[in-house]
Amino acid sequence: MIKILHLSDIHMGSGFSHGRLDPDTGLNTRLEDFVNTLSRCIDRALAEPVDLVLFGGDAFPDATPPPFVQEKFASQFRRLVDAEIPTVLLVGNHDQHSQGQGGASLCIYRTLGVPGFVVGDRLTTHHIQTRNGAVQVITLPWLTRSTLLARPETEGLSLAEVNQLLIERLRVVMEGEIRRLDPNVPTVLLGHLMIDNASYGAERFLAVGKGFTIPLSLLIRPCFDYVALGHVHRHQNLNASNDPPVIYPGSIERVDFSEEKEDKGYVMIELERGRATWEFCPLPVRSFCTLNVDLANAADPQA
């Protein structure tokens, strides 16, 4: 049995307008919130301890966050390196350059050769050895239309026709990866994707890069024991029959008031070939409260 912690959409450095400057640290209080919440996730990974951590993408608001924000993110994930817990960092749309090429904020971990860290910036299969056995992780980062198609291929096509062509191209590439899998080893698909039956959250307002919607049927395959997703900020399981579970853990913190009523957290998984059990673990994040006040009869509404 392999224990996995699945989290996503950290967006560290977001929401500063909802915070204030902490005079003791000189940092925005919302940055402190995000760091503390990420720390709780890492605490759980170490306490179990888990065998593998999967991050579903969108580490920061964009691909070039300020150095002090990068340092706060790295200091938490460094704890996993020290504990020798393998970690997969998937590139999301916010981690890519505006041109849709590369994931500058995460690829530095590969460039530096951080032990046990895998950066998923392309569709490929990673064979990872954990304390409790091997696992195969297919990484499927945020894909733009230009990733799969050349401009001449789309000339004269409607948007719907382009999307269908993209899906067919992706299906072929994924089939190639699936055929190379070891059928005796547990397999996870880790994708930063917009699935067609997902309930949207704040990510639709924060979108960076034009992606496309992928049908759930593309992910429900017997070769996958667990499908770990990122991008949508609302926690949800898209496959009620859990064969396999198709899980968005959601973002770990509220990025704005559109997420006021959403629970935030991460997912714990116990994985073996042919079976995965999972549990959503809520986090005690800062509340966002909308106050409605009727000032129609007030003598001085600004008093």
C-alpha positions in Angstrom: 0.0 0.0 0.0 1.4 3.4 -1.1 0.3 6.5 0.9 0.0 9.7 -1.2 -0.8 13.3 -0.4 -2.4 15.2 -3.3 -2.7 19.0 -3.1 -3.0 21.6 -5.8 -3.5 25.3 -6.7 -1.4 26.9 -3.9 -1.3 30.3 -5.7 1.2 31.6 -3.2 1.5 35.3 -3.5 -2.2 35.8 -4.4 -4.8 37.8 -2.6 -2.6 40.6 -1.2 -5.5 43.0 -1.6 -7.4 41.0 1.1 -4.6 41.3 3.6 -2.5 44.0 5.3 1.1 44.5 6.1 2.2 42.7 9.3 4.4 45.2 11.1 6.4 42.4 12.9 7.4 40.5 9.7 7.0 43.1 7.0 4.9 40.6 5.0 1.4 40.7 3.8 -0.9 38.8 6.2 -2.4 36.8 3.3 1.1 35.5 2.3 1.5 34.4 5.9 -1.9 32.6 5.7 -0.8 30.8 2.5 2.6 29.8 4.0 0.9 28.5 7.2 -1.7 26.5 5.3 1.0 24.9 3.1 3.0 24.2 6.2 0.0 22.2 7.6 -0.1 20.1 4.4 3.6 19.3 4.7 3.2 18.6 8.4 0.6 15.9 7.5 2.9 14.4 4.9 5.7 14.1 7.4 3.5 12.9 10.2 2.0 10.0 8.3 4.6 9.7 6.7 3.4 9.5 3.1 5.4 7.8 0.4 4.7 10.3 -2.3 3.4 13.9 -2.7 1.6 15.0 -5.8 1.2 18.7 -6.6 -1.4 19.4 -9.3 -0.1 22.8 -10.5 -0.4 26.5 -10.1 2.2 27.2 -7.4 2.1 31.0 -7.9 -0.1 33.6 -9.6 2.3 33.6 -12.6 5.6 32.1 -13.8 7.8 34.8 -12.4 6.9 35.4 -8.7 9.0 37.7 -6.5 12.0 36.0 -4.9 10.7 36.3 -1.4 7.5 34.4 -2.4 9.5 31.7 -4.2 11.6 31.3 -1.0 8.6 30.8 1.2 7.3 28.1 -1.2 10.7 26.4 -1.5 11.3 26.4 2.3 8.1 24.2 2.8 8.9 21.8 0.0 12.5 21.5 1.2 11.1 19.7 4.2 10.0 16.9 1.9 13.5 16.6 0.4 14.9 16.4 4.0 12.4 13.6 4.7 13.3 11.8 1.5 9.7 11.9 0.3 9.4 11.8 -3.6 7.4 14.7 -4.9 6.0 15.5 -8.3 5.4 19.2 -9.2 3.1 19.6 -12.1 3.2 22.7 -14.3 -0.2 24.5 -14.4 -1.4 27.4 -16.5 -0.2 30.0 -13.9 3.3 28.3 -13.9 3.8 28.8 -17.6 5.1 31.9 -19.4 2.5 34.0 -21.1 3.5 32.4 -24.4 2.6 29.0 -23.0 6.2 27.7 -23.1 7.8 26.1 -20.1 7.2 26.5 -16.4 9.9 28.9 -15.2 8.8 29.0 -11.5 9.0 25.2 -11.1 11.6 24.0 -13.7 14.3 25.5 -11.4 13.8 22.4 -9.2 14.9 20.1 -12.1 17.7 22.4 -13.1 19.1 22.3 -9.6 18.7 18.5 -9.4 16.7 18.6 -6.2 16.7 15.0 -4.9 13.5 13.2 -5.3 11.7 16.0 -7.1 10.1 15.5 -10.5 8.8 18.4 -12.6 5.9 17.5 -14.9 6.1 20.0 -17.7 5.3 17.5 -20.5 3.1 14.5 -21.1 5.3 11.5 -20.1 5.4 8.7 -17.6 7.6 8.9 -14.5 8.6 5.7 -12.7 9.0 6.5 -9.1 10.4 4.2 -6.4 8.9 4.9 -2.9 9.5 3.3 0.5 6.6 1.0 -0.1 7.0 0.1 -3.7 7.0 1.5 -7.3 4.4 3.8 -8.8 3.9 5.1 -12.3 2.8 8.8 -12.7 1.7 10.1 -16.0 2.1 13.9 -16.0 -0.3 15.9 -18.1 0.5 19.6 -17.6 -1.7 22.5 -18.8 -2.0 22.2 -22.6 -2.7 25.0 -24.9 -3.9 24.7 -28.5 -0.5 25.5 -29.8 1.0 22.6 -27.8 -0.7 20.0 -29.9 -1.5 21.8 -33.2 0.3 23.9 -35.7 -1.4 26.9 -37.0 -1.9 25.6 -40.6 -3.9 22.6 -39.2 -6.5 24.9 -37.8 -7.1 27.2 -40.7 -10.7 27.5 -41.7 -11.9 25.4 -38.7 -14.5 26.5 -36.2 -13.6 26.6 -32.5 -15.6 23.5 -31.8 -13.8 21.7 -34.7 -10.4 22.8 -33.3 -11.3 21.5 -29.8 -12.3 18.2 -31.3 -9.1 18.0 -33.2 -7.1 18.7 -30.0 -8.9 16.0 -28.1 -8.2 13.5 -30.8 -4.6 14.5 -30.9 -4.3 14.2 -27.1 -6.1 10.8 -27.2 -3.4 9.4 -29.5 -0.5 10.7 -27.4 -2.0 9.4 -24.2 -2.6 6.0 -25.8 1.1 5.8 -26.6 1.9 6.4 -22.9 -0.6 3.9 -21.7 0.8 1.1 -24.0 4.2 1.5 -22.3 2.8 1.2 -18.7 3.7 -1.8 -16.6 0.3 -3.4 -15.9 1.5 -4.7 -12.5 2.5 -1.3 -11.1 0.0 1.2 -9.5 -0.6 4.1 -11.9 -1.7 7.7 -11.3 -2.6 10.2 -13.9 -1.6 13.7 -12.7 -3.2 16.4 -14.8 -3.8 20.2 -14.7 -7.0 20.1 -16.7 -10.5 21.5 -17.2 -12.8 18.5 -17.3 -16.1 18.9 -19.1 -18.3 18.0 -16.1 -16.4 19.9 -13.4 -18.0 22.6 -11.3 -16.0 25.8 -11.8 -14.5 28.0 -9.1 -12.4 31.2 -9.1 -10.0 29.7 -11.7 -12.3 30.9 -14.5 -11.6 34.5 -13.5 -7.9 33.9 -12.9 -7.2 32.0 -16.2 -3.7 32.4 -17.7 -3.3 30.9 -21.1 -6.1 29.5 -23.3 -6.6 25.8 -22.7 -9.4 23.6 -23.7 -12.0 21.4 -22.0 -11.3 17.6 -21.9 -14.0 15.0 -21.7 -14.1 12.9 -18.5 -14.2 9.7 -20.7 -10.6 10.3 -21.7 -9.5 9.8 -18.0 -11.7 6.9 -16.9 -9.5 4.0 -18.0 -8.8 0.7 -16.2 -5.1 1.4 -16.4 -5.4 4.4 -14.0 -5.8 3.6 -10.3 -6.2 7.3 -9.3 -6.6 10.5 -11.3 -5.1 13.5 -9.5 -6.2 16.8 -10.9 -5.5 20.4 -10.5 -6.8 23.7 -11.9 -10.4 23.8 -10.5 -10.4 25.4 -7.1 -13.5 23.6 -5.8 -12.9 20.2 -4.3 -14.9 17.5 -6.1 -14.9 13.9 -7.3 -15.9 13.6 -10.9 -16.4 9.9 -10.9 -18.8 8.7 -8.2 -18.1 5.1 -8.9 -14.5 5.6 -8.0 -13.2 3.4 -10.8 -10.9 5.3 -10.8 -11.4 8.3 -8.4 -11.1 11.5 -10.5 -10.3 14.1 -7.9 -9.8 17.8 -7.7 -8.6 18.6 -4.2 -9.3 22.3 -4.8 -7.1 25.2 -3.8 -5.6 25.1 -0.3 -6.6 28.7 0.4 -9.4 31.0 -0.6 -8.0 33.3 -3.3 -11.0 35.7 -3.3 -14.6 36.1 -2.2 -16.0 33.8 -5.0 -14.6 31.0 -2.9 -16.2 32.2 0.3 -18.4 29.1 0.8 -15.9 26.5 -0.4 -14.1 24.1 1.9 -10.4 24.1 1.4 -8.0 21.1 1.9 -6.0 18.3 0.4 -6.5 14.6 -0.3 -4.9 11.5 1.3 -4.8 8.4 -0.8 -4.0 4.7 -0.1 -3.0 3.2 -3.5 -2.4 -0.3 -4.8 -2.8 -1.8 -8.2 -6.5 -1.9 -9.1 -7.7 0.0 -6.0 -7.4 3.5 -4.4 -9.1 4.8 -1.3 -9.1 8.5 -0.7 -10.2 11.1 1.9 -10.6 14.8 1.7 -8.9 16.6 4.6 -10.2 20.1 5.3 -7.9 22.8 6.3 -8.6 25.5 8.9 -8.2 28.5 6.5 -9.2 32.1 7.1 -12.9 32.8 6.6 -14.2 35.2 4.0 -17.4 36.8 5.2 -19.7 39.1 3.1 -21.6 41.5 5.3 -24.9 42.9 3.9 -25.9 46.2 5.5 -29.1 48.2 4.6 -28.1 51.9 4.5 -31.2 53.1 2.7 -32.5 55.0 5.7 -29.2 56.0 7.2 -28.7 59.7 7.6 -25.0 59.4 6.9 -24.2 56.1 5.1 -20.4 56.7 5.5 -20.5 57.4 9.2 
